[in-house]
Amino acid sequence: MQIFRNFYNFRIIRSEYFVSINGEIYNGEEAKISVFDRGFLYGDSVYESTRIFNSKPFRLESHLTRLFESAKKIDLEITFS
């Protein structure tokens, strides 16, 4: 069970990361959202992934179409930040 011991001892220092909240960039330590945020309360989200070949996204247009269609189904507005 060496793998699990190493896994549980792993720590992430949040201040080394940056996050985007509503288009604003924050240091990981400063990033905060309201407890009334719908995504926080209900976990509203969509997830898409795509492969990269030769440093280029594979079928990017199809990927973005799926992403926007998924968001539309749950009335989630996609903003660019």
Secondary structure, 3 states (H helix, E strand, C coil): CHHHHHHHHCCCCHHHCEEEECCEEEECCCCCCCCCCHHHHHCCCCCCCCCEECCEECCHHHHHHHHHHHHHHCCCCCCCC
